[in-house]
Amino acid sequence: RFIDTFCSNMSFTINKMVACSSTVATFNKEDMVLLNSANDLKREHNFSNDSYILYFGIPIPTFIDNIDGHSMTGEFVLPLTEFKFEAYAVGFEFYAYKTGEILVSIDENKNCGNSISCNEYLMQNYPDYNNWQTAGSIKLNLVKGYNKIMIPGVFEIIKKGSMMKISQSNPIVAIDKGNDSIFSDFICNSQGLIKLNYSANWRFYANVIIDKSYMTKTFEFSLVFDLGFNETFRNFNVTIKFLDTDFELKRFFNISQTRYLDINCPNSNKTLNETIKCSVIGISQIKGDFLNIWFDGEEIKNYSLSDPNQKETASFFGFYDTMVKILDPISVDFVGEFVMPNTEFRMDANMVGFECYVVTPGTINLWVLDMGTNCNKLFSCSEYFYKLSGYDTRINLGFYTLVKGYNKLQLKRAYKVKKGQILSFSTTNSNLMGLNLTENGMMTDFKGQDYYAKLNQEISWRFYFNAIVDKFFYVSHFYLSKRFTQLKNDTFEISYLNAEIERTNVKFNRMFNVTIVRIPLIEEITLYLTKTRHVLDQNLFFVFVSSYFYDEINIKFGNDEIIKINVTDDLFNLKNYFGLSMLNESNNIAFKYDHYQTFILTNTEVRFSTEILGFELYVYQPGVIILGIQTFSECGREISCANFLEEYGTIPKVNFSTSKEYIVSKGYNQLYLREKIKIAPGSMVFMSSYGYNPALVYVSREDALVNDYKIINQVLYKINVTKNIRFQVNMLINEDSFYEYMINVNYDFPSYGIHTMNLGLIGQTNNYYKNISLRLEKNQNVDVYCKDSNHTLDKRLGCYVIATSMNKTDTLLLPSENLTVSFQNETVDYFGNYDRSKNITNIVSTTLTGLFLLTNTEFYFDAYSYGFEIFAADSGNIVLEFVNSCGQQCVDSIISNYPSYKYSKTGFCSLTVDVKKGYNKINNTQQCWIKKGQIVLLSTSKPGIVAINITESEIVSDFNIQFYPTTIQKINPYKNSRFYVNALIDRSYYSGVLTFIKNFNNKNNTHITATYDNSNKTLTRYYEVTERK
């Protein structure tokens, strides 16, 4: 006699119902059995009218219509063929859907068959298949259709509990997909077992013929338990007894009633526009459960946990709704590892497969992440990962190849997964998995590269991915948002979100601070100047960030003048990165630059203290690139580091630097540092390309706020000489979205000095005011030069005063001479005396070759030089570069030491060019920072190329440099002449020149003093009479 009872879903019932099957077998027609179970269920069976059978398994039909395609390849365990008692296997029955060879084995296990059936043992240990041994095997050749093959004497007597296993390299044995059995056959491999179909009970058309005939009966029944609303489990038993015998089986079962709630509010600690976005996840085994939700005591929702449109239960974790058609699938150009917190397993189960939507075909390597006990202090393990981005251990589920579009794949075996575990995958294929960008309060998925970061800091990006399990339940996801128009504590408020399943004690209470970062920190407001701080008519850019949206911005100047600006869409951006704009392919321009170069990207300047995650960039030539961060000590707070570079032309002192080498592909790349790094305001990205395979990055087509710079030997060069451009690189930071406002104002300040402006930010429920200071400094220069001061004639000196300023109202005074210099001319944007507006008719040059010192191009202040103006007498090749400053008014030093001269080249900003006859304007490929006192050096091997001015006598002459020893000589021995050359600069100024005669008046020495009327800028020159006879 044989008795076995199995209940398939007692660990996770649906609507309080459990499905069971009881099987009995006997040799005696006189036997009767009685089944007793909960809810007063009773069943009886008398075997007197039953037929004997000679097989273990299912009956095999002799003909099946439309059987094509119903098979699989691999190795399979057939639990329905369990030997209910010892017997000889004398043959087999099959229905084959095509002809071929199979291997048939009989597996046995010493741990089952007596006190517990091997079917029950298999279910208890599923998906493991351990401690099984093969009692014997045989190869059989099947023909399409019905097969009955007798093999007497092949096998020894088979132990009770043994079961049949088949192996086929081609799909031979047909499968019954009727799903009318409580048992399924299993795929078996070295990793374990998995059902033929995870959502149905399929089985092969196969049985084993034995040498004994017996009778069997299977009772299939379901029980509905009236568990109380707060009752999570109940014990019940099923008893089957052969009447008038002592042979019976009493099987005990625990049925469960599980409910689950979770609330996610990812942006509660830093809300945007005073709005909090939450999601509530409800899971239940009961279709009629209702969920009530309160925000701060106010009931706002009453949901059914089973969607009325959801006719069937769910068997997956994840929020990919396969019923919604994906019309315009998008993905991300990332490779590496990805973590999907929304696949968190909300209870223990067996994972049997997954479904996903794929944009580009490829392969993934699937993992299960275990947080250990780390997430016990939080509400869920997905919340733990969202906040701390870490896990303890992981289990590999294998590689899977995905096709474009919808994929539903079964795992190679089932895996026991624990509550709180999360899925991740890795891939080397970019743009593989489709993304859901709908804002629904769910957690974002993460990209892993040395550490984990959100796919998108601004919104919740989630892959279309579900983890399929072998349990069924009702699941619903509810999206909630609430705007706090007035916070109780101005910038924060303790808020409560409560959820409860009606008539149960299943409740979830979430308390959090709604935090509005309304008031920007002092470093969050940056003032950019598009002009030098030496001019009064300024073009100001106010850049500030906030998580609060302001409708109006008022700027109040020191004279109480107020400029009011209504905030329109073009005045702000919603961002989670530092950089001017979102990267996109249509905004790209290929920008050629040499290998072995380093760039500092001023447009990525950090506005406030934060954590950097990494970078995003657009690449047009794949290869190797170094990206890093530099933090500076001389800028970032009182003056932005971009302004510092523009104003002083030098690299600030670096107090922190880190970098990493990456291999990047063409197109969009997102890269990460080894760890999150805290950085201060003013920090910037630097980028280096080098080696035999350097990556090249696009530049932006749109105008940038400031120029990015190239660094060579610690010297700065702007990457474009005609406009501000930037590389297509952004800095990714560990922040949710914030508003970045960019306000442009033109204002003419009345004077130099420190000016305080009050910035008023006006919102619907909040106003904020902050003072911003700007120091405007005069840029005044003066030089006095007297010809023949070392050999006067009649104690008279011919003198010149050269004055420059960036303020037209300035006046230079010479008190001892009772003279003044004012600035009545228009501004100039060069150093040199070549007036391009005048027509040159008498074109002459010099017969000299070699090096020429162009003293008339002396820089009176620091500035960026972006090129030259030249009038050529003939075409030819010339070289233009700069000599180092002498540390004072260099022309005066040169004349004082004439004809001796010592010089050194700067070693940068050298330009070799072919000029044509006539006017030439030559733009350098980069802007060079030239210091005060530096002078242009001209080199030519052909005489007569650059024209000289011989019609006017200059203050000083340009010189030809002679060697051995190094001396200089005038290019025209008879008068002071100069080349028609100007050094073009990035700023304009006023220039004034005064000529006068200085008399010694019978004195042997004298002095000349020049001073500005509105500053302490003063220059005094002393002269002595030297009599020579």
VOVODO-639404 format. One line per 5 residues: number of its first residue (from 1); for each residue x, y, z of C-alpha. Coordinates in steps of 0.1 Angstrom, whole numbers, plus 5000, padded with zeros to 4 digits. Layout:
NUM> X/Y/Z; ...
END
This chain:
1> 5000/5000/5000; 5011/5036/4993; 4999/5070/5005; 5012/5104/4998; 4998/5139/5002
6> 5011/5171/4987; 4998/5207/4989; 5015/5230/4964; 5009/5265/4977; 5005/5262/5014
11> 5034/5287/5020; 5017/5313/5000; 4980/5309/4994; 4958/5331/4972; 4925/5342/4986
16> 4930/5318/5015; 4928/5287/4993; 4953/5258/4993; 4954/5232/4965; 4963/5196/4975
21> 4967/5162/4960; 4965/5129/4978; 4976/5097/4960; 4970/5061/4972; 4979/5028/4957
26> 4972/4992/4965; 4972/4956/4952; 4940/4947/4969; 4906/4954/4953; 4889/4950/4986
31> 4907/4980/5001; 4889/5012/5010; 4905/5046/5019; 4891/5075/5038; 4904/5111/5035
36> 4898/5136/5063; 4909/5172/5062; 4901/5206/5076; 4868/5223/5070; 4851/5189/5075
41> 4863/5176/5041; 4858/5138/5038; 4865/5116/5008; 4861/5078/5004; 4872/5054/4977
46> 4865/5018/4971; 4890/5000/4947; 4866/4972/4939; 4856/4987/4905; 4891/5000/4896
51> 4914/4987/4869; 4949/4975/4874; 4978/4993/4858; 5014/4983/4851; 5032/5016/4851
56> 5044/5045/4872; 5036/5079/4856; 5008/5092/4834; 4989/5073/4808; 5003/5077/4773
61> 4979/5083/4744; 4984/5064/4712; 4977/5094/4691; 4980/5132/4697; 4969/5157/4672
66> 4990/5189/4666; 5020/5179/4688; 5047/5197/4667; 5071/5218/4688; 5061/5204/4722
71> 5095/5193/4735; 5128/5205/4749; 5165/5195/4750; 5185/5187/4781; 5182/5165/4812
76> 5148/5161/4829; 5135/5146/4862; 5100/5131/4861; 5085/5131/4896; 5052/5115/4885
81> 5071/5083/4877; 5081/5078/4914; 5081/5041/4923; 5054/5037/4949; 5069/5004/4959
86> 5098/4982/4949; 5094/4967/4914; 5113/4957/4883; 5114/4982/4854; 5106/4961/4823
91> 5098/4987/4798; 5088/5023/4790; 5061/5042/4772; 5066/5075/4753; 5050/5097/4729
96> 5076/5113/4706; 5071/5143/4685; 5100/5133/4663; 5124/5103/4658; 5156/5102/4677
101> 5177/5088/4705; 5173/5094/4743; 5190/5083/4774; 5167/5069/4802; 5179/5066/4838
106> 5164/5056/4871; 5176/5078/4900; 5173/5069/4937; 5178/5087/4970; 5185/5070/5003
111> 5169/5099/5022; 5134/5093/5010; 5110/5066/4999; 5100/5052/5033; 5091/5078/5060
116> 5086/5105/5033; 5079/5101/4997; 5106/5112/4973; 5082/5136/4956; 5078/5154/4990
121> 5115/5153/4995; 5121/5168/4961; 5097/5197/4969; 5112/5203/5003; 5147/5206/4989
126> 5137/5224/4956; 5156/5236/4936; 5186/5216/4949; 5190/5181/4935; 5215/5165/4959
131> 5222/5129/4971; 5206/5113/4941; 5223/5084/4924; 5216/5065/4892; 5205/5029/4896
136> 5209/5022/4859; 5204/5037/4824; 5197/5027/4789; 5197/5044/4754; 5165/5041/4735
141> 5156/5050/4699; 5121/5064/4695; 5100/5069/4664; 5076/5098/4660; 5043/5090/4678
146> 5035/5063/4703; 5064/5041/4716; 5062/5011/4738; 5096/4995/4744; 5101/4964/4766
151> 5135/4959/4783; 5132/4929/4806; 5163/4921/4827; 5181/4954/4821; 5175/4968/4855
156> 5178/4953/4890; 5148/4957/4912; 5141/4994/4917; 5138/5008/4952; 5107/5025/4964
161> 5108/5063/4958; 5131/5061/4927; 5120/5081/4897; 5127/5083/4860; 5151/5108/4843
166> 5156/5113/4806; 5183/5131/4786; 5180/5142/4750; 5202/5164/4729; 5173/5169/4704
171> 5137/5176/4713; 5123/5140/4711; 5098/5132/4738; 5066/5153/4736; 5054/5175/4765
176> 5019/5175/4779; 5011/5212/4784; 4976/5206/4798; 4985/5220/4833; 4960/5197/4849
181> 4985/5181/4873; 4996/5193/4907; 5032/5182/4899; 5055/5194/4872; 5085/5177/4856
186> 5118/5195/4860; 5148/5205/4840; 5179/5192/4858; 5215/5204/4854; 5246/5206/4875
191> 5232/5237/4892; 5199/5222/4903; 5162/5220/4892; 5137/5243/4876; 5102/5235/4863
196> 5097/5230/4826; 5075/5261/4827; 5076/5283/4858; 5040/5293/4855; 5024/5259/4847
201> 5028/5222/4855; 5041/5206/4823; 5052/5170/4821; 5066/5147/4795; 5046/5119/4779
206> 5066/5092/4795; 5061/5064/4820; 5080/5033/4833; 5064/4999/4829; 5068/4976/4859
211> 5063/4939/4865; 5035/4943/4890; 4999/4954/4885; 4982/4977/4910; 4954/5002/4915
216> 4958/5039/4923; 4936/5068/4931; 4945/5105/4933; 4923/5129/4953; 4927/5165/4941
221> 4910/5191/4963; 4912/5226/4975; 4905/5241/5009; 4894/5276/5017; 4904/5288/5052
226> 4886/5316/5069; 4917/5331/5084; 4911/5362/5105; 4923/5395/5090; 4952/5396/5114
231> 4960/5359/5112; 4991/5353/5093; 4992/5315/5093; 4973/5284/5104; 4982/5248/5109
236> 4961/5221/5093; 4964/5184/5085; 4952/5159/5060; 4947/5122/5071; 4943/5093/5047
241> 4937/5058/5061; 4932/5024/5046; 4901/5012/5065; 4904/4982/5087; 4942/4986/5087
246> 4968/5005/5107; 4982/5020/5075; 4976/5057/5074; 4993/5090/5067; 4987/5122/5086
251> 5004/5152/5069; 5006/5185/5087; 5008/5218/5068; 5011/5255/5077; 4993/5279/5054
256> 5002/5315/5053; 4984/5348/5047; 5010/5374/5038; 5006/5411/5034; 5033/5437/5028
261> 5036/5475/5027; 5064/5498/5018; 5066/5536/5013; 5094/5553/4994; 5099/5591/4994
266> 5133/5594/4977; 5134/5632/4978; 5122/5639/5013; 5155/5652/5025; 5158/5677/4997
271> 5126/5685/4979; 5122/5704/4947; 5097/5733/4945; 5084/5723/4979; 5069/5691/4965
276> 5075/5656/4979; 5070/5626/4957; 5063/5592/4972; 5052/5557/4962; 5033/5531/4982
281> 5038/5494/4974; 5011/5470/4986; 5013/5432/4983; 4986/5408/4995; 4974/5373/4990
286> 4938/5385/4994; 4920/5401/4964; 4896/5420/4985; 4921/5439/5006; 4919/5477/5007
291> 4946/5501/5015; 4941/5535/5032; 4967/5562/5030; 4970/5594/5051; 4993/5624/5046
296> 4997/5642/5079; 4964/5628/5093; 4944/5637/5062; 4931/5606/5044; 4938/5611/5007
301> 4934/5577/4991; 4915/5544/4995; 4928/5517/4971; 4920/5481/4963; 4952/5462/4964
306> 4940/5442/4934; 4937/5464/4903; 4902/5459/4888; 4919/5455/4854; 4943/5429/4868
311> 4924/5397/4863; 4954/5375/4873; 4978/5375/4901; 5014/5386/4897; 5044/5364/4901
316> 5072/5389/4898; 5091/5417/4917; 5097/5449/4897; 5075/5475/4881; 5078/5468/4844
321> 5042/5467/4832; 5043/5444/4802; 5007/5454/4793; 5019/5490/4784; 5032/5492/4749
326> 5066/5509/4747; 5065/5532/4716; 5098/5551/4717; 5122/5529/4737; 5153/5547/4749
331> 5184/5534/4767; 5217/5547/4780; 5252/5544/4765; 5266/5528/4796; 5283/5495/4801
336> 5294/5477/4833; 5273/5468/4863; 5238/5480/4871; 5218/5475/4903; 5179/5475/4903
341> 5165/5483/4937; 5129/5480/4924; 5134/5443/4919; 5138/5438/4957; 5122/5405/4968
346> 5096/5414/4993; 5094/5378/5007; 5113/5345/5004; 5107/5327/4971; 5123/5308/4943
351> 5134/5330/4914; 5127/5311/4882; 5131/5337/4854; 5129/5373/4844; 5113/5396/4818
356> 5127/5428/4804; 5126/5451/4774; 5157/5454/4753; 5167/5483/4729; 5199/5468/4715
361> 5205/5430/4715; 5233/5418/4737; 5242/5396/4767; 5239/5402/4804; 5254/5385/4835
366> 5228/5383/4862; 5234/5385/4899; 5215/5384/4932; 5228/5409/4958; 5224/5402/4995
371> 5226/5431/5020; 5231/5408/5050; 5218/5424/5082; 5227/5459/5070; 5192/5469/5061
376> 5175/5458/5093; 5176/5493/5106; 5158/5507/5076; 5123/5499/5061; 5136/5480/5032
381> 5169/5468/5016; 5162/5489/4985; 5161/5519/5008; 5194/5508/5023; 5210/5505/4989
386> 5195/5539/4978; 5211/5556/5008; 5244/5537/5012; 5250/5519/4979; 5265/5487/4992
391> 5259/5450/4997; 5276/5420/5016; 5276/5391/4991; 5262/5382/4957; 5252/5350/4938
396> 5257/5346/4901; 5227/5335/4881; 5246/5331/4848; 5248/5347/4813; 5217/5353/4792
401> 5215/5365/4756; 5187/5390/4749; 5170/5400/4717; 5155/5433/4707; 5121/5440/4722
406> 5103/5420/4749; 5122/5391/4765; 5109/5365/4789; 5136/5340/4799; 5137/5311/4823
411> 5167/5306/4845; 5190/5276/4841; 5177/5265/4875; 5155/5280/4902; 5173/5300/4930
416> 5161/5304/4965; 5160/5341/4971; 5155/5358/5005; 5134/5387/5014; 5154/5419/5008
421> 5177/5406/4981; 5181/5427/4949; 5190/5419/4913; 5219/5434/4894; 5234/5427/4860
426> 5265/5435/4841; 5270/5439/4804; 5296/5450/4778; 5269/5461/4754; 5259/5497/4754
431> 5223/5509/4749; 5211/5475/4759; 5182/5477/4784; 5152/5499/4779; 5146/5527/4804
436> 5114/5539/4821; 5117/5576/4827; 5082/5581/4841; 5083/5600/4874; 5063/5578/4898
441> 5081/5581/4931; 5100/5549/4926; 5137/5546/4934; 5162/5550/4906; 5184/5522/4893
446> 5222/5525/4898; 5253/5523/4877; 5283/5506/4893; 5319/5516/4885; 5342/5513/4915
451> 5311/5525/4935; 5274/5529/4928; 5257/5560/4916; 5222/5568/4903; 5216/5564/4866
456> 5203/5600/4867; 5206/5623/4896; 5176/5644/4885; 5148/5619/4879; 5142/5582/4886
461> 5155/5561/4857; 5145/5525/4860; 5151/5496/4836; 5122/5477/4822; 5129/5445/4843
466> 5110/5421/4865; 5122/5391/4885; 5098/5362/4881; 5092/5339/4911; 5072/5308/4918
471> 5047/5325/4941; 5016/5344/4932; 5001/5374/4948; 4983/5407/4942; 5005/5437/4940
476> 4998/5474/4934; 5019/5505/4933; 5005/5539/4941; 5021/5573/4933; 5015/5602/4956
481> 5028/5638/4956; 5021/5666/4980; 5032/5703/4978; 5039/5721/5011; 5029/5757/5004
486> 5040/5768/5038; 5065/5749/5060; 5059/5751/5097; 5096/5757/5105; 5103/5778/5074
491> 5128/5755/5057; 5117/5721/5071; 5087/5703/5085; 5082/5669/5100; 5056/5651/5079
496> 5039/5617/5082; 5028/5593/5056; 5007/5564/5069; 4994/5534/5051; 4971/5506/5065
501> 4954/5476/5051; 4918/5478/5063; 4908/5456/5093; 4943/5444/5098; 4973/5454/5119
506> 4994/5457/5087; 5004/5493/5089; 5033/5513/5077; 5042/5547/5092; 5068/5568/5075
511> 5080/5600/5093; 5104/5623/5075; 5116/5658/5073; 5104/5677/5043; 5134/5699/5037
516> 5134/5729/5014; 5168/5742/5006; 5155/5777/4999; 5184/5798/5010; 5215/5793/4990
521> 5247/5791/5009; 5272/5819/5005; 5292/5799/4979; 5261/5791/4959; 5259/5826/4943
526> 5286/5833/4918; 5292/5866/4900; 5308/5863/4865; 5323/5893/4847; 5325/5892/4809
531> 5347/5923/4811; 5378/5930/4831; 5371/5944/4866; 5390/5976/4855; 5361/5990/4836
536> 5330/6007/4851; 5305/5997/4824; 5301/5960/4834; 5283/5931/4819; 5273/5910/4849
541> 5263/5874/4851; 5247/5863/4884; 5247/5825/4887; 5230/5809/4917; 5213/5777/4927
546> 5184/5767/4948; 5158/5740/4952; 5131/5766/4953; 5116/5783/4923; 5116/5820/4923
551> 5093/5841/4901; 5111/5874/4902; 5147/5886/4908; 5155/5921/4919; 5190/5936/4919
556> 5194/5967/4940; 5226/5988/4934; 5243/6011/4959; 5225/6042/4946; 5191/6025/4953
561> 5186/6018/4916; 5166/5986/4913; 5165/5963/4882; 5135/5939/4883; 5136/5907/4862
566> 5107/5883/4857; 5120/5847/4856; 5112/5831/4823; 5121/5796/4810; 5153/5809/4794
571> 5167/5822/4827; 5170/5789/4846; 5178/5752/4842; 5168/5722/4863; 5201/5704/4868
576> 5219/5677/4888; 5254/5684/4874; 5279/5712/4869; 5283/5723/4833; 5264/5746/4811
581> 5238/5724/4795; 5226/5689/4789; 5249/5671/4765; 5234/5662/4731; 5247/5651/4698
586> 5232/5680/4678; 5252/5705/4698; 5286/5689/4690; 5315/5703/4670; 5346/5682/4664
591> 5376/5701/4678; 5410/5690/4668; 5438/5692/4693; 5471/5677/4698; 5480/5647/4719
596> 5497/5651/4753; 5476/5681/4763; 5458/5690/4795; 5427/5712/4797; 5410/5729/4826
601> 5372/5731/4821; 5361/5763/4837; 5324/5758/4828; 5323/5728/4852; 5331/5751/4882
606> 5314/5738/4914; 5289/5763/4929; 5286/5748/4963; 5301/5721/4986; 5290/5687/4974
611> 5302/5652/4964; 5314/5644/4929; 5304/5611/4914; 5320/5613/4880; 5316/5628/4845
616> 5296/5626/4814; 5310/5635/4780; 5306/5633/4742; 5335/5617/4724; 5342/5618/4686
621> 5374/5598/4687; 5374/5568/4710; 5404/5560/4731; 5421/5568/4764; 5414/5599/4784
626> 5423/5611/4819; 5396/5630/4838; 5400/5644/4873; 5391/5672/4897; 5412/5701/4911
631> 5402/5722/4941; 5419/5756/4946; 5428/5776/4976; 5429/5811/4960; 5394/5812/4946
636> 5360/5797/4948; 5344/5819/4974; 5352/5856/4972; 5360/5853/4935; 5350/5825/4912
641> 5379/5804/4899; 5367/5811/4863; 5370/5848/4870; 5404/5842/4886; 5417/5825/4855
646> 5403/5853/4833; 5416/5881/4855; 5451/5869/4865; 5459/5844/4837; 5475/5820/4861
651> 5465/5787/4876; 5454/5791/4913; 5472/5771/4940; 5459/5736/4939; 5451/5721/4974
656> 5435/5689/4961; 5436/5669/4929; 5425/5634/4919; 5421/5617/4885; 5415/5584/4868
661> 5423/5570/4834; 5393/5558/4813; 5388/5541/4780; 5359/5558/4763; 5338/5549/4732
666> 5325/5572/4705; 5293/5591/4715; 5280/5596/4749; 5299/5582/4779; 5292/5583/4816
671> 5322/5577/4839; 5328/5575/4876; 5356/5581/4900; 5368/5554/4924; 5347/5568/4952
676> 5325/5597/4960; 5347/5627/4968; 5337/5658/4988; 5347/5690/4969; 5346/5727/4977
681> 5332/5756/4956; 5355/5766/4927; 5366/5730/4919; 5368/5722/4882; 5373/5692/4859
686> 5406/5688/4842; 5411/5666/4812; 5442/5651/4796; 5447/5633/4763; 5479/5614/4756
691> 5494/5582/4742; 5491/5564/4709; 5453/5562/4712; 5440/5594/4728; 5403/5601/4730
696> 5391/5634/4716; 5361/5652/4730; 5335/5674/4712; 5332/5710/4720; 5298/5727/4723
701> 5283/5746/4694; 5266/5772/4717; 5284/5801/4733; 5298/5793/4768; 5298/5815/4798
706> 5336/5815/4799; 5363/5798/4778; 5379/5765/4787; 5417/5765/4789; 5446/5745/4776
711> 5476/5742/4800; 5512/5739/4786; 5541/5741/4811; 5517/5757/4836; 5508/5785/4811
716> 5471/5791/4803; 5458/5793/4767; 5421/5799/4759; 5409/5771/4735; 5392/5796/4712
721> 5402/5831/4703; 5370/5845/4689; 5343/5833/4713; 5338/5814/4745; 5335/5777/4739
726> 5336/5746/4761; 5342/5709/4759; 5311/5687/4760; 5319/5675/4796; 5298/5678/4827
731> 5306/5670/4863; 5281/5646/4879; 5274/5653/4915; 5256/5635/4943; 5226/5658/4944
736> 5190/5656/4934; 5178/5683/4910; 5183/5720/4917; 5174/5751/4899; 5203/5771/4884
741> 5195/5807/4875; 5216/5828/4852; 5208/5865/4852; 5226/5889/4828; 5226/5926/4836
746> 5245/5955/4821; 5253/5983/4845; 5275/6013/4845; 5290/6018/4879; 5297/6054/4890
751> 5332/6048/4904; 5359/6024/4913; 5360/6006/4947; 5338/5981/4964; 5302/5980/4953
756> 5276/5961/4972; 5245/5948/4953; 5215/5933/4970; 5201/5903/4952; 5164/5898/4960
761> 5148/5865/4951; 5110/5867/4951; 5088/5835/4953; 5052/5827/4959; 5058/5817/4995
766> 5093/5827/5002; 5117/5857/4996; 5154/5857/5000; 5179/5886/5000; 5216/5885/4998
771> 5244/5911/4994; 5270/5905/4967; 5302/5926/4966; 5322/5936/4936; 5356/5953/4937
776> 5364/5974/4907; 5400/5984/4904; 5417/6011/4883; 5441/5999/4856; 5462/6030/4851
781> 5497/6030/4836; 5522/6057/4828; 5557/6058/4813; 5580/6088/4807; 5608/6086/4782
786> 5632/6114/4773; 5654/6111/4742; 5691/6118/4745; 5690/6121/4782; 5727/6110/4784
791> 5739/6137/4760; 5717/6168/4762; 5720/6198/4739; 5716/6232/4756; 5703/6215/4787
796> 5671/6206/4769; 5654/6172/4768; 5628/6160/4743; 5603/6140/4764; 5572/6118/4759
801> 5546/6107/4783; 5525/6076/4775; 5494/6070/4796; 5468/6042/4795; 5436/6038/4814
806> 5403/6019/4811; 5383/6049/4823; 5379/6077/4798; 5374/6103/4825; 5408/6098/4840
811> 5434/6126/4837; 5472/6124/4841; 5489/6154/4856; 5525/6167/4852; 5525/6194/4879
816> 5561/6206/4873; 5553/6211/4837; 5518/6224/4842; 5506/6198/4816; 5478/6172/4815
821> 5470/6141/4795; 5434/6132/4789; 5418/6104/4769; 5397/6118/4741; 5404/6091/4715
826> 5384/6059/4710; 5396/6027/4728; 5421/6004/4712; 5424/5966/4716; 5461/5962/4708
831> 5496/5971/4718; 5516/5988/4690; 5515/6020/4671; 5500/6007/4638; 5468/6026/4631
836> 5448/6003/4609; 5425/6031/4599; 5452/6050/4580; 5460/6042/4544; 5497/6033/4539
841> 5509/6047/4505; 5547/6047/4510; 5554/6010/4515; 5590/6003/4525; 5608/5977/4546
846> 5643/5969/4557; 5671/5949/4542; 5679/5934/4576; 5671/5899/4585; 5671/5878/4618
851> 5655/5889/4651; 5637/5922/4657; 5627/5936/4690; 5594/5955/4685; 5596/5979/4715
856> 5564/5997/4705; 5544/5966/4712; 5553/5966/4749; 5524/5954/4771; 5514/5981/4796
861> 5493/5956/4816; 5486/5918/4818; 5462/5906/4791; 5454/5877/4768; 5469/5881/4733
866> 5449/5863/4706; 5468/5874/4675; 5485/5901/4655; 5479/5928/4629; 5507/5932/4602
871> 5511/5953/4572; 5535/5935/4548; 5556/5950/4521; 5561/5916/4506; 5548/5880/4511
876> 5569/5856/4531; 5573/5835/4562; 5577/5851/4596; 5578/5840/4633; 5561/5860/4660
881> 5568/5853/4697; 5574/5872/4730; 5604/5881/4751; 5601/5879/4789; 5594/5910/4809
886> 5622/5929/4825; 5601/5936/4856; 5596/5973/4850; 5589/5997/4821; 5610/5976/4798
891> 5615/6001/4770; 5631/6025/4794; 5654/5998/4806; 5663/5989/4770; 5671/6025/4761
896> 5691/6030/4793; 5713/6001/4785; 5715/6007/4747; 5732/5992/4727; 5737/5962/4751
901> 5707/5939/4754; 5700/5907/4772; 5668/5889/4766; 5650/5855/4769; 5620/5841/4751
906> 5589/5832/4770; 5588/5798/4753; 5551/5799/4746; 5526/5816/4722; 5550/5813/4693
911> 5533/5817/4659; 5548/5809/4625; 5528/5823/4596; 5530/5831/4559; 5519/5867/4553
916> 5506/5882/4521; 5515/5916/4508; 5493/5943/4524; 5471/5940/4555; 5471/5908/4575
921> 5451/5899/4606; 5464/5867/4621; 5445/5849/4648; 5465/5825/4670; 5450/5791/4676
926> 5449/5799/4713; 5448/5829/4735; 5481/5835/4755; 5484/5853/4788; 5510/5880/4783
931> 5524/5899/4813; 5531/5935/4816; 5565/5945/4800; 5567/5917/4776; 5574/5926/4740
936> 5569/5910/4706; 5599/5894/4689; 5598/5892/4651; 5620/5867/4632; 5625/5865/4594
941> 5651/5850/4572; 5640/5870/4541; 5645/5908/4540; 5618/5932/4532; 5587/5913/4544
946> 5572/5935/4571; 5567/5971/4562; 5581/5999/4584; 5569/6034/4591; 5595/6059/4579
951> 5571/6089/4575; 5567/6095/4613; 5594/6096/4639; 5585/6073/4667; 5591/6078/4704
956> 5614/6048/4704; 5628/6027/4676; 5623/5990/4669; 5656/5972/4669; 5675/5945/4651
961> 5693/5921/4675; 5729/5914/4668; 5750/5886/4683; 5785/5880/4697; 5781/5901/4717
966> 5744/5906/4720; 5735/5941/4710; 5707/5960/4693; 5707/5985/4665; 5680/6007/4651
971> 5662/5993/4620; 5666/6029/4606; 5699/6046/4616; 5685/6081/4608; 5653/6082/4628
976> 5631/6062/4652; 5611/6038/4629; 5589/6009/4637; 5573/5979/4620; 5537/5979/4612
981> 5528/5953/4638; 5502/5952/4666; 5497/5926/4692; 5459/5921/4695; 5445/5917/4731
986> 5412/5906/4746; 5403/5939/4762; 5401/5976/4752; 5417/6006/4768; 5423/6043/4763
991> 5457/6057/4754; 5472/6092/4755; 5506/6105/4744; 5521/6139/4753; 5553/6154/4738
996> 5571/6183/4755; 5606/6199/4760; 5621/6197/4795; 5645/6226/4804; 5672/6222/4831
1001> 5672/6259/4838; 5709/6261/4847; 5706/6231/4869; 5727/6199/4866; 5698/6176/4874
1006> 5660/6176/4872; 5630/6153/4875; 5597/6147/4859; 5567/6135/4879; 5534/6122/4864
1011> 5504/6114/4886; 5468/6105/4880; 5442/6130/4894; 5421/6103/4911; 5445/6077/4924
1016> 5479/6072/4939; 5494/6060/4906; 5526/6081/4902; 5558/6079/4883; 5589/6101/4888
1021> 5620/6100/4865; 5653/6117/4874; 5678/6131/4849; 5713/6146/4851; 5732/6169/4827
1026> 5763/6153/4813; 5787/6178/4797; 5809/6163/4770; 5837/6183/4754
END
